[in-house]
Structures are given as C-alpha cells and as structure tokens.
Amino acid sequence: MATATLPAKSVSGQGGAPQPEVATAFRSQTQPTIKRPGVALSTVVGAAPTPLADTQIPPTTLLRCIYLEVACVTAGNAAAVAFNPDAPLNALSTINFHDAQGTSIVGSFDSFVLSMAQKWFGFTNNSDPTQSAVYSVTAGVGGGLGGSFTIVYRIPVEVVSRTGVGAQINTDTQSPLVMSLAVNSTGAIYSVAPTAAGTVTVIISFGGYWNQSGNTMSFPTPTAVGSLNYINFTTYPGLSGTQQFQLNNIGLGNQVLNILFINRLTAGARSDTAFPNPLQVAYRGNVLGSWSELLWKHLMSEAYDYGSPLSDAGIGTNAPTATTGAPGLNLGVYNLWFNADFTFDPGNTLFYGMLNTAVGDSIELTGSWAAGSTLTELINFLAVNGPVSAIQGH
C-alpha cells in the first residue's frame, strides 16, 4: 500500500506503486486548509491603473488555490453612480500569478477575464463570482455608498481535488511563486463615478493541504506532482467580414482543458451580434464543430445548468434582457470544454477527454464577423509532469 514516505517518482505514477493506491493515499492523508496571512493591499481608485505591491506566496507545503477578497468602499457619495459593462468584475486591471522568473501561470489579464475562467472552466461548484452569497454591488447614490462592491476571485492551481492533480509543492523560499495585482482606473470601472473615489482593499488567502499522515519528515504528494495548470490568453484584433486564421501557438504540446472566446466590438463592448454565426473550429484539419450562436448557447446552458437570463445582471450595463440575480450566460462569451468525461458536468474529468496537442498543431477558426471586433482567446492547458496516462482514470 502506498504511504506518505513514497518518493515523488513513485507517487507520480512513474515508479512501482499502483496508481489507484497513490491517488487514494494522497487524499486519505491530507486535509484542505486556508492560510490567511491577513495582509491588506489597499489603494484609492485613480485616473490610471494602480499597481499593488507584489505578494510572494508563503510556503503552504502544497498550494491548491488562491483567493482574492476584493472590496471597494465609498462614503458620502451624492452621484448617480453607474458601472461600465464589465464592472465591477474588472476591478483589477492586472492579475498575474507567476513564477520567480516572471513566467505567467495564470494571467496576465484583468479580473473580468479571470471571472470568466473562474465561472466556465469547471474548477468549483457555484463558480460564478456574481452568484456568491457575498457578492455585492451598489449603484446610484446607495445611501452614500454608491460605487461600493465586494467580490471574491479564485485562482485555480489544482485541477481536481480527487487526486490533487495540479497542486504545487510550495516550500521554496528562494524562488517563490508571486502574485502581481493592479487596481483598475475610475474610467474603466464606472461610467458615472462616485463623488469621492473609493478605497479598494485586496486580501489574499492561500488554499493548501495539511499533512495528516503523522510523518513529519515527508508529506503526501498528488498524482503526477509537478504538473502545472496554466490559463493564458491572447487577442486577435481587426476582425471584420469573413475570416479564416489559426490560433496562436499557446499551450500547444500540452493537454487542453478549455478554450474560451470573448468577442468585443472595436470600441470594447462585448457583443453576440458581431460574433460569427456559425463559427467553425478545426483541429489538425478535422472540424471539431460548426456552431451557430443559438446551438452554442444551448450546449453551454445544457452543460452548465444555466437558464435563459444573462448573468450579466448587476455587472455594469451589459444586461439588456437579464433578470437580476439569475445565473446564466455572458454576452459575447463562448467556451469549448474538454474536461467533462467523468460526468456531464465540465470539470468532472478523468482526463480522458482532454484535447491532446503537439507543438505545431493547428487550431483554425472560420467565420464571418458582422462588425469590427477583437477576439480574446483564453486557453486553459495542463502541462503534465510525466506520461499523461499517470493522471487518467482516477
């Protein structure tokens, strides 16, 4: 039976221990924890984005996620405050979880993009940050608090808690992982700003694992320890009319879990009407699908259990048909998921359904944009340490 003292080689499925025993040993010898150092990073919302001090991730033995508690508090407001379409989810202009050398693991993008990854990539239940019990946004005068908001963002590190795949050994104080953040500008968050700028406070908490094996000399490690879960992005500006182009070579050579598209008009507003109808996606010359907007939205609604209203209610002004408080789809946002092979729910995966890629593979889009647009591609891929078979089937 595998124990906590197994070397990483065996624990990752490359040694002699049977893989199901390794997966069981890891979760049977650990308990999830939250480390909250209590450091508050604060700044007043300004005319330009304001960087916050970089935060080095403290040792947590195993790092499974990072939480960002973001609160903006205004006082004495007398203006009819209104939020921009992506606000307040775009409260942070920069989120960049990176290694000591500056290589982005999650990022670098704004917090609206992170919110879409948080919502659609299947790492937790009730993953839409606007559906959290603690999410709040105060528009109008709001008793003097107009312009205030509270959001909790979650940065994924671990992919599945069942085996801990993706959780990072985090004991290195010489080359620590780093979180870089910046608060967005007044003009990005508000279309009508509060009388006095609010103060934004960010508190970072770190999800980890406690070693309950009783062995103080070593700790259990996840399957294929050292595997990294990346979320990176790129943009494709100047799209208008019929287009056929290859996506940039981001993450290719690894296992793709999600590819999400955000379509924006040239002026910046998210748009469904300008998005291709249909859009064809081909991989290695094989058509994965040619989806109309109607069918794509239906498939997302079917997979994620979202009803008809847009969930942009309460997110700025991008909610023309929304019912406040109802979870649903986002305007101009479309996801392709490859992590629903265990049950029908995206995120419930045994890693059999991942899009296996090689360096130089082509992912090609074909469609017609009805108006000038910029397309954001948000890609979630898993760089597996060792053979992919080590993480499959558990």
C-alpha positions as CSV (number, residue, x, y, z in Angstrom):
1,M,0.0,0.0,0.0
2,A,1.4,3.4,-0.9
3,T,2.4,5.6,2.0
4,A,3.4,9.2,2.7
5,T,7.1,8.3,2.5
6,L,7.0,7.2,-1.1
7,P,9.4,9.1,-3.3
8,A,7.9,11.6,-5.8
9,K,8.8,9.2,-8.6
10,S,6.5,6.5,-7.3
11,V,3.8,8.9,-6.2
12,S,3.6,10.4,-9.7
13,G,2.9,7.0,-11.3
14,Q,6.3,6.6,-12.8
15,G,7.5,4.1,-10.1
16,G,6.3,0.8,-8.7
17,A,3.2,1.7,-6.7
18,P,-0.2,1.0,-8.4
19,Q,-1.7,4.3,-9.5
20,P,-5.2,3.9,-7.8
21,E,-3.4,3.4,-4.5
22,V,-1.4,6.5,-4.9
23,A,-4.4,8.6,-5.7
24,T,-6.2,7.2,-2.6
25,A,-3.1,7.7,-0.4
26,F,-2.9,11.4,-1.2
27,R,-6.4,12.4,-0.3
28,S,-6.6,10.0,2.7
29,Q,-3.5,11.6,4.2
30,T,-4.4,15.3,3.7
31,Q,-7.0,17.9,4.7
32,P,-7.6,21.1,2.8
33,T,-6.5,24.3,4.6
34,I,-6.7,28.0,4.2
35,K,-3.8,30.2,5.1
36,R,-4.8,33.9,5.5
37,P,-1.8,36.0,6.3
38,G,-4.0,39.0,6.8
39,V,-2.0,41.4,4.8
40,A,-4.3,44.0,3.2
41,L,-3.2,45.7,0.0
42,S,-5.1,49.0,-0.4
43,T,-5.3,51.9,-2.7
44,V,-7.7,54.6,-3.8
45,V,-9.2,54.2,-7.2
46,G,-7.4,56.6,-9.5
47,A,-7.4,58.0,-13.0
48,A,-4.9,55.3,-14.1
49,P,-4.5,51.7,-13.0
50,T,-2.6,51.5,-9.7
51,P,-0.1,48.6,-9.1
52,L,-0.2,46.9,-5.7
53,A,2.9,45.5,-4.0
54,D,3.9,42.1,-5.4
55,T,3.0,39.3,-3.0
56,Q,5.3,36.3,-2.6
57,I,3.3,33.1,-2.0
58,P,4.3,31.9,1.5
59,P,5.2,28.2,2.0
60,T,2.0,26.2,2.2
61,T,3.5,22.7,1.6
62,L,1.0,22.1,-1.2
63,L,-0.7,25.1,-2.9
64,R,-4.2,24.2,-4.4
65,C,-5.7,27.7,-5.0
66,I,-5.5,31.4,-4.2
67,Y,-8.5,33.5,-3.1
68,L,-8.6,37.3,-3.6
69,E,-11.1,39.2,-1.4
70,V,-11.7,42.5,-3.1
71,A,-13.8,45.2,-1.5
72,C,-14.3,48.8,-2.6
73,V,-15.8,51.2,-0.1
74,T,-17.1,54.7,-0.9
75,A,-18.5,57.2,1.5
76,G,-20.6,60.4,1.2
77,N,-21.5,59.7,-2.4
78,A,-24.1,62.0,-4.0
79,A,-23.7,61.0,-7.6
80,A,-26.0,58.6,-9.6
81,V,-23.2,56.0,-9.9
82,A,-23.3,53.7,-12.9
83,F,-20.9,50.8,-13.7
84,N,-19.3,50.0,-17.0
85,P,-20.4,46.8,-18.8
86,D,-17.7,44.6,-17.3
87,A,-17.6,46.2,-13.9
88,P,-17.2,45.6,-11.1
89,L,-15.8,42.2,-12.2
90,N,-13.0,44.2,-13.9
91,A,-12.0,45.8,-10.7
92,L,-8.4,44.7,-11.1
93,S,-6.6,45.7,-14.3
94,T,-3.9,43.1,-13.8
95,I,-3.9,39.6,-12.3
96,N,-0.7,37.7,-12.8
97,F,0.2,34.6,-10.9
98,H,3.7,33.8,-12.0
99,D,7.0,32.1,-11.0
100,A,10.1,33.8,-9.8
101,Q,11.3,34.2,-13.3
102,G,8.2,36.1,-14.4
103,T,6.5,33.3,-16.5
104,S,2.8,33.6,-16.2
105,I,0.9,30.6,-14.9
106,V,-2.5,32.3,-14.6
107,G,-2.5,35.7,-16.3
108,S,-1.6,38.2,-17.1
109,F,-5.1,39.7,-17.7
110,D,-7.7,41.7,-15.9
111,S,-10.1,40.3,-13.3
112,F,-13.1,40.2,-15.7
113,V,-11.1,37.6,-17.8
114,L,-10.3,35.7,-14.6
115,S,-14.0,35.8,-13.7
116,M,-14.8,34.1,-17.0
117,A,-12.2,31.4,-16.3
118,Q,-13.5,31.0,-12.8
119,K,-17.1,30.6,-14.0
120,W,-16.6,28.4,-17.1
121,F,-13.6,26.2,-16.5
122,G,-15.2,23.8,-14.0
123,F,-12.8,24.0,-11.0
124,T,-15.6,24.5,-8.3
125,N,-19.3,24.4,-7.8
126,N,-21.3,27.7,-8.0
127,S,-18.3,29.1,-9.7
128,D,-19.8,32.4,-11.0
129,P,-18.5,35.1,-8.7
130,T,-21.6,37.1,-9.1
131,Q,-23.6,34.2,-7.6
132,S,-21.6,34.1,-4.4
133,A,-23.6,34.9,-1.2
134,V,-21.0,37.7,-0.5
135,Y,-21.0,39.4,-3.9
136,S,-22.5,42.9,-3.8
137,V,-22.6,46.0,-6.0
138,T,-24.1,49.3,-5.1
139,A,-25.1,51.6,-7.9
140,G,-26.8,55.0,-7.7
141,V,-26.5,57.1,-4.6
142,G,-26.8,54.0,-2.4
143,G,-27.1,55.8,0.9
144,G,-23.8,57.4,0.2
145,L,-22.2,54.1,-0.6
146,G,-22.8,54.2,-4.4
147,G,-19.8,52.7,-6.2
148,S,-19.0,50.2,-3.5
149,F,-18.7,46.5,-4.3
150,T,-17.4,43.2,-2.9
151,I,-16.1,40.3,-5.0
152,V,-14.1,37.1,-4.2
153,Y,-12.0,35.8,-7.0
154,R,-10.5,32.3,-7.1
155,I,-7.2,31.5,-8.9
156,P,-7.1,27.8,-9.7
157,V,-3.9,25.8,-9.1
158,E,-5.2,22.3,-8.5
159,V,-7.4,20.9,-11.3
160,V,-9.3,18.2,-9.4
161,S,-9.4,17.6,-5.7
162,R,-10.0,13.9,-6.0
163,T,-6.3,13.3,-6.8
164,G,-4.8,16.7,-6.3
165,V,-3.5,17.0,-9.9
166,G,-2.0,20.4,-10.4
167,A,-1.4,21.2,-6.7
168,Q,2.1,22.7,-6.4
169,I,4.7,21.8,-3.9
170,N,5.3,25.2,-2.3
171,T,8.2,25.1,0.0
172,D,10.9,27.1,-1.9
173,T,11.6,30.4,-0.2
174,Q,14.5,31.1,-2.6
175,S,12.4,31.2,-5.8
176,P,8.9,31.8,-4.6
177,L,5.7,31.9,-6.6
178,V,4.5,35.5,-6.9
179,M,1.1,37.3,-7.3
180,S,1.1,40.7,-9.1
181,L,-2.0,42.8,-9.0
182,A,-3.1,46.3,-10.1
183,V,-6.4,48.1,-9.4
184,N,-8.3,49.4,-12.4
185,S,-8.9,53.0,-13.2
186,T,-12.0,55.0,-12.4
187,G,-12.9,55.3,-16.1
188,A,-12.7,51.5,-16.6
189,I,-14.9,50.7,-13.6
190,Y,-17.5,53.5,-13.7
191,S,-19.4,55.2,-16.5
192,V,-20.6,57.7,-13.7
193,A,-18.1,57.7,-10.9
194,P,-18.9,58.3,-7.2
195,T,-18.4,61.7,-5.7
196,A,-15.2,60.6,-4.0
197,A,-13.1,57.8,-5.2
198,G,-13.5,54.6,-3.2
199,T,-10.7,52.7,-1.5
200,V,-10.1,49.2,-2.8
201,T,-8.7,46.6,-0.4
202,V,-7.4,43.2,-1.5
203,I,-6.7,40.4,0.9
204,I,-5.0,37.2,-0.4
205,S,-5.6,33.8,1.1
206,F,-3.9,30.6,0.1
207,G,-5.6,27.2,-0.2
208,G,-3.3,24.3,0.7
209,Y,-3.2,20.8,2.3
210,W,-2.4,19.8,5.8
211,N,-0.3,16.6,6.2
212,Q,-2.3,14.3,8.5
213,S,-0.2,11.2,7.8
214,G,1.7,11.7,11.0
215,N,5.0,11.6,9.3
216,T,6.7,14.9,9.9
217,M,9.7,14.1,7.7
218,S,7.7,13.9,4.4
219,F,4.3,14.7,3.1
220,P,1.9,13.1,0.6
221,T,2.1,14.4,-3.0
222,P,-0.5,14.5,-5.7
223,T,-0.6,12.3,-8.8
224,A,2.0,13.5,-11.3
225,V,3.3,16.0,-8.9
226,G,4.9,19.0,-10.7
227,S,2.1,19.2,-13.3
228,L,1.1,22.8,-13.9
229,N,-2.3,24.2,-14.7
230,Y,-2.0,27.2,-17.0
231,I,-4.5,29.9,-18.0
232,N,-3.1,32.2,-20.6
233,F,-4.6,34.5,-23.2
234,T,-4.1,36.3,-26.5
235,T,-6.2,38.7,-28.6
236,Y,-6.9,38.9,-32.3
237,P,-7.9,42.5,-33.3
238,G,-9.2,43.8,-36.6
239,L,-11.7,41.0,-37.3
240,S,-14.4,42.0,-39.8
241,G,-16.2,40.1,-42.5
242,T,-15.2,36.6,-43.5
243,Q,-12.0,35.4,-41.7
244,Q,-10.0,32.2,-41.6
245,F,-7.0,32.1,-39.3
246,Q,-5.0,29.9,-37.0
247,L,-4.9,30.5,-33.2
248,N,-1.6,31.3,-31.8
249,N,0.6,28.5,-30.6
250,I,-0.2,29.0,-26.9
251,G,0.0,25.8,-24.8
252,L,0.2,23.5,-27.8
253,G,2.2,20.4,-26.9
254,N,0.2,20.1,-23.7
255,Q,-3.3,18.8,-22.7
256,V,-6.0,21.5,-23.4
257,L,-8.9,21.6,-20.9
258,N,-10.8,24.7,-22.1
259,I,-10.7,27.3,-24.9
260,L,-12.9,30.3,-24.2
261,F,-13.6,33.2,-26.6
262,I,-14.7,36.7,-25.7
263,N,-15.9,38.8,-28.6
264,R,-15.8,42.6,-28.3
265,L,-16.6,45.3,-30.7
266,T,-13.7,47.5,-31.7
267,A,-15.0,50.1,-29.2
268,G,-14.7,47.5,-26.4
269,A,-18.2,46.3,-25.6
270,R,-18.8,42.6,-25.6
271,S,-21.1,41.5,-28.5
272,D,-23.1,38.5,-29.6
273,T,-24.4,40.1,-32.7
274,A,-21.0,40.6,-34.3
275,F,-19.7,37.1,-33.4
276,P,-19.7,34.6,-36.3
277,N,-22.9,32.7,-36.8
278,P,-21.8,30.0,-37.2
279,L,-18.2,29.7,-36.2
280,Q,-16.2,26.6,-37.4
281,V,-13.3,25.3,-35.3
282,A,-10.9,22.8,-36.9
283,Y,-8.1,20.9,-35.2
284,R,-5.4,19.2,-37.3
285,G,-7.6,19.8,-40.3
286,N,-10.6,18.0,-38.6
287,V,-13.7,20.0,-37.9
288,L,-14.5,19.9,-34.2
289,G,-17.7,21.7,-34.8
290,S,-19.5,24.4,-36.7
291,W,-21.8,26.1,-34.1
292,S,-24.5,28.6,-34.6
293,E,-24.8,31.1,-31.7
294,L,-28.2,29.5,-30.8
295,L,-26.8,26.0,-30.6
296,W,-23.6,27.0,-28.8
297,K,-25.6,28.9,-26.2
298,H,-27.9,25.9,-25.8
299,L,-25.0,23.5,-25.4
300,M,-23.4,25.7,-22.7
301,S,-26.8,26.1,-21.0
302,E,-27.2,22.3,-21.1
303,A,-23.7,21.5,-19.7
304,Y,-23.6,24.2,-17.0
305,D,-27.3,24.1,-15.9
306,Y,-27.8,27.8,-16.7
307,G,-31.2,29.1,-17.6
308,S,-32.3,31.7,-20.1
309,P,-31.3,35.0,-18.4
310,L,-27.9,36.5,-19.0
311,S,-25.9,36.5,-15.8
312,D,-24.6,40.0,-16.7
313,A,-27.3,41.3,-14.4
314,G,-25.7,43.6,-11.9
315,I,-22.5,43.7,-13.9
316,G,-22.4,47.2,-15.2
317,T,-24.9,47.9,-18.0
318,N,-24.5,44.7,-20.1
319,A,-27.8,43.2,-19.1
320,P,-30.4,44.2,-21.6
321,T,-32.6,41.1,-21.1
322,A,-31.3,39.8,-17.7
323,T,-33.2,39.0,-14.6
324,T,-31.2,40.3,-11.6
325,G,-29.6,37.6,-9.6
326,A,-30.3,34.8,-12.0
327,P,-27.3,32.7,-13.2
328,G,-26.9,32.4,-16.9
329,L,-24.7,33.1,-19.9
330,N,-22.5,36.1,-20.5
331,L,-22.8,38.4,-23.5
332,G,-20.1,37.6,-26.1
333,V,-18.6,34.7,-24.2
334,Y,-18.3,31.2,-25.6
335,N,-16.5,28.2,-24.1
336,L,-15.2,24.9,-25.5
337,W,-14.6,22.4,-22.8
338,F,-12.6,19.2,-22.9
339,N,-13.0,18.2,-19.2
340,A,-16.4,16.6,-18.9
341,D,-15.6,12.9,-19.5
342,F,-16.4,11.6,-16.0
343,T,-20.0,13.0,-15.8
344,F,-21.8,15.6,-17.9
345,D,-20.5,18.5,-15.8
346,P,-17.4,20.4,-17.1
347,G,-14.7,19.9,-14.6
348,N,-15.7,16.4,-13.6
349,T,-12.9,14.7,-15.5
350,L,-10.8,11.5,-15.5
351,F,-8.6,13.3,-18.0
352,Y,-9.6,11.1,-20.9
353,G,-11.4,13.9,-22.8
354,M,-8.5,16.4,-22.9
355,L,-7.5,17.8,-26.3
356,N,-4.1,16.2,-26.8
357,T,-1.9,18.6,-28.7
358,A,1.6,18.6,-30.1
359,V,3.8,21.6,-30.8
360,G,3.0,22.9,-34.3
361,D,-0.6,21.6,-34.3
362,S,-3.1,24.0,-35.9
363,I,-6.4,25.2,-34.4
364,E,-8.2,27.1,-37.1
365,L,-11.3,29.4,-36.9
366,T,-13.5,30.1,-39.9
367,G,-16.4,32.6,-39.7
368,S,-17.8,36.0,-40.6
369,W,-17.7,38.9,-38.2
370,A,-20.7,41.2,-38.8
371,A,-18.9,44.2,-37.3
372,G,-15.3,45.2,-36.5
373,S,-14.3,43.1,-33.5
374,T,-11.4,41.9,-31.3
375,L,-11.5,38.3,-30.2
376,T,-9.9,37.2,-26.9
377,E,-8.8,33.6,-26.7
378,L,-8.4,32.3,-23.1
379,I,-6.8,28.9,-23.1
380,N,-6.6,26.5,-20.1
381,F,-4.0,23.8,-20.5
382,L,-2.3,21.2,-18.3
383,A,1.4,20.6,-18.6
384,V,1.6,17.1,-17.2
385,N,4.8,16.0,-15.4
386,G,5.4,12.6,-16.9
387,P,3.1,10.4,-19.0
388,V,-0.5,11.6,-19.4
389,S,-1.6,8.0,-18.5
390,A,-0.4,8.7,-14.9
391,I,-3.3,11.0,-14.3
392,Q,-6.0,9.2,-16.3
393,G,-8.7,7.0,-14.8
394,H,-8.5,8.1,-11.2
